[in-house]
Amino acid sequence: MESPIRSSVIIVGAGISGVSAAKVLAKNGVEDILILEASDSIGGRIKKHTFGSVSVELGAGWIAGVGGKESNPVWELATQHGLRTCFSDYSNARYNIYDPSGRIFPSVMAADTYQKAVESAIQKLRSDQEDAYVSDAPQLSM
């Protein structure tokens, strides 16, 4: 019979919070840490997937809770590392599109820009699929 694994600290979840907690504990001398994760990957909401040749972020697109009584540690990290950020206007969250200066486009222009971007991405994926199909097709020789 196998003996049970024993740890002085058990962290539930290998998302950014769980991994960060383990890092802080390890830096402070805790050596017997066990992180439990229910899924087959670490990172929590931080995920990406490749569709054709396009990499798409599937989660962690927003830093929630900015401007509250306590500072969000993810916001602090984004600021510390100079990541580009912009405020989300939830009154029209479907079409929040920002110019390079961080100003929000008017919703009518944003809706049109969004639609064009979606159509362009779909066309690119179709083109990539057609190219893959042609390159995988058996070649006939005469």
C-alpha positions, 0 to 999 in steps of 0.5 A, spaced: 500 500 500 502 506 497 503 511 503 499 518 502 502 524 500 503 529 505 504 537 505 504 542 510 501 546 504 495 544 499 493 549 494 487 548 490 487 550 483 493 551 479 491 558 476 494 565 476 493 565 484 495 558 486 501 558 482 503 565 485 501 563 492 506 557 491 511 561 488 511 566 494 511 560 499 517 557 496 521 564 496 519 564 503 522 557 505 516 553 504 518 546 501 513 541 501 507 545 497 502 541 493 498 544 488 491 540 486 488 542 479 482 539 476 483 540 469 489 538 464 493 544 464 495 550 469 494 557 468 486 557 470 483 562 465 489 564 461 489 559 455 490 560 448 488 556 442 491 555 435 486 556 429 489 555 423 495 559 423 491 564 428 493 564 435 486 566 439 486 568 447 480 564 450 480 567 457 483 572 462 482 578 457 480 583 462 482 585 469 476 585 473 476 589 480 480 595 478 479 601 482 476 598 488 478 599 495 484 594 494 488 593 488 488 587 484 494 584 484 494 582 476 493 590 475 499 591 479 503 586 475 500 589 468 502 596 470 509 593 473 511 590 466 508 596 462 502 592 459 498 596 454 491 597 458 485 600 457 478 602 460 472 597 458 466 601 458 461 596 460 455 600 457 456 597 450 461 592 452 459 588 445 463 593 441 468 596 445 474 597 440 480 602 442 484 606 438 492 606 439 491 612 444 486 608 448 480 612 446 474 608 445 471 608 437 464 611 437 459 605 437 457 605 430 464 605 427 466 600 432 460 595 430 463 596 423 470 595 424 468 589 429 464 586 423 470 587 418 475 584 423 470 578 424 469 577 416 477 578 415 478 572 420 473 567 418 476 569 410 483 567 413 481 561 416 478 558 410 484 560 406 488 557 411 484 550 411 483 550 403 491 551 403 492 545 408 487 541 404 490 542 397 497 541 400 494 534 403 491 532 397 494 526 393 498 528 387 496 525 380 502 523 376 501 522 368 
